[in-house]
Structures are given as structure tokens and as C-alpha cells.
Amino acid sequence: MVLAKRTSKNQLTLPKSVVEQVGSADYYDVVCEDGRIVLTPVHPGAGASVRRRLTELGISEADVADAVRWARRP
């Protein structure tokens, strides 16, 4: 078990061993589930990276929409 202490300003320092396991992020999605605080790393620029790569590959938004429709068909 690794402990993190809450400061008077409601701040926590994430233990290095935990960050190493999930990867470093500047932002975290925070939710409360069954009395637990759950932090999930979020990478806001990741969507832009994916869009850029799809453009490089010549894959349009329409192509993605078609693929999603195909994957969701009964």
C-alpha cells in the first residue's frame, strides 16, 4: 500500500511508483465510485494526434463513420 497525504489546500502528490505504473499525465479525470476516488490519466492532445495521423493515412471522417456503422451492425 502507498499512501498520499491531502494538504490543507486539498492537494495530493501522486506517488512516483503509481505514476510509473500508469504513465505520466498533466490531467486526470476524477470520479467517485463507491466511496473511492478514481483518477484516470487524460491526454487532451491525443485526439489531435489521432486526427493528424488519420489525415496522413488518407482516412476521412466519413471513412471512420462507415467503419463504426459496420462494426455496430447486428
RODO-2510 file (C-alpha; in nm, 4 decimals, decimal comma):
residues 74
     n   res          X          Y          Z
     1     m     0,0000     0,0000     0,0000
     2     v     0,1167     0,3500    -0,0861
     3     l    -0,0239     0,6496     0,0991
     4     a    -0,0752     1,0048    -0,0244
     5     k    -0,1434     1,2847     0,2237
     6     r    -0,4002     1,5549     0,1486
     7     t    -0,2744     1,9063     0,2160
     8     s    -0,4758     2,1893     0,3706
     9     k    -0,5447     2,3066     0,0122
    10     n    -0,6918     1,9655    -0,0868
    11     q    -0,3873     1,8769    -0,2958
    12     l    -0,2287     1,5331    -0,3313
    13     t     0,1124     1,4360    -0,4580
    14     l     0,0919     1,1184    -0,6612
    15     p     0,3500     0,8624    -0,5508
    16     k     0,6243     0,8046    -0,8086
    17     s     0,5630     0,4284    -0,8096
    18     v     0,1968     0,4825    -0,9045
    19     v     0,2752     0,7316    -1,1822
    20     e     0,5356     0,4922    -1,3223
    21     q     0,2700     0,2203    -1,3476
    22     v     0,0093     0,4296    -1,5334
    23     g     0,2298     0,6756    -1,7182
    24     s     0,2730     1,0451    -1,6641
    25     a    -0,0105     1,2868    -1,7435
    26     d    -0,0771     1,6525    -1,6721
    27     y    -0,4521     1,5977    -1,6351
    28     y    -0,6620     1,3310    -1,4650
    29     d    -1,0311     1,2508    -1,4904
    30     v    -1,1634     1,2358    -1,1325
    31     v    -1,4728     1,0367    -1,0321
    32     c    -1,6102     0,9000    -0,7085
    33     e    -1,7103     0,5317    -0,7237
    34     d    -1,8456     0,3521    -0,4180
    35     g    -1,6692     0,5906    -0,1795
    36     r    -1,3381     0,5719    -0,3689
    37     i    -1,1670     0,8478    -0,5630
    38     v    -1,0641     0,7147    -0,9036
    39     l    -0,8067     0,9058    -1,1096
    40     t    -0,7633     0,8250    -1,4795
    41     p    -0,4814     0,9855    -1,6804
    42     v    -0,6125     1,2059    -1,9626
    43     h    -0,4087     1,3258    -2,2576
    44     p    -0,6034     1,6187    -2,4109
    45     g    -0,3833     1,6413    -2,7212
    46     a    -0,4200     1,2727    -2,8052
    47     g    -0,7319     1,3311    -3,0178
    48     a    -0,5489     1,5831    -3,2335
    49     s    -0,2629     1,3370    -3,2807
    50     v    -0,5036     1,0675    -3,3955
    51     r    -0,6796     1,3059    -3,6368
    52     r    -0,3432     1,4165    -3,7787
    53     r    -0,2352     1,0550    -3,8323
    54     l    -0,5667     0,9624    -3,9976
    55     t    -0,5237     1,2570    -4,2344
    56     e    -0,1696     1,1410    -4,3170
    57     l    -0,3124     0,7975    -4,3997
    58     g    -0,5869     0,9471    -4,6164
    59     i    -0,8665     0,8286    -4,3857
    60     s    -1,1578     1,0728    -4,3718
    61     e    -1,4195     1,1291    -4,1011
    62     a    -1,6693     0,9640    -4,3367
    63     d    -1,4438     0,6565    -4,3564
    64     v    -1,4350     0,6390    -3,9761
    65     a    -1,8148     0,6794    -3,9540
    66     d    -1,8600     0,3986    -4,2102
    67     a    -1,6266     0,1729    -4,0118
    68     v    -1,8168     0,2426    -3,6890
    69     r    -2,1503     0,1669    -3,8592
    70     w    -2,0039    -0,1577    -3,9972
    71     a    -1,8692    -0,2591    -3,6533
    72     r    -2,2039    -0,1880    -3,4835
    73     r    -2,4202    -0,3743    -3,7323
    74     p    -2,6224    -0,6628    -3,5884
***
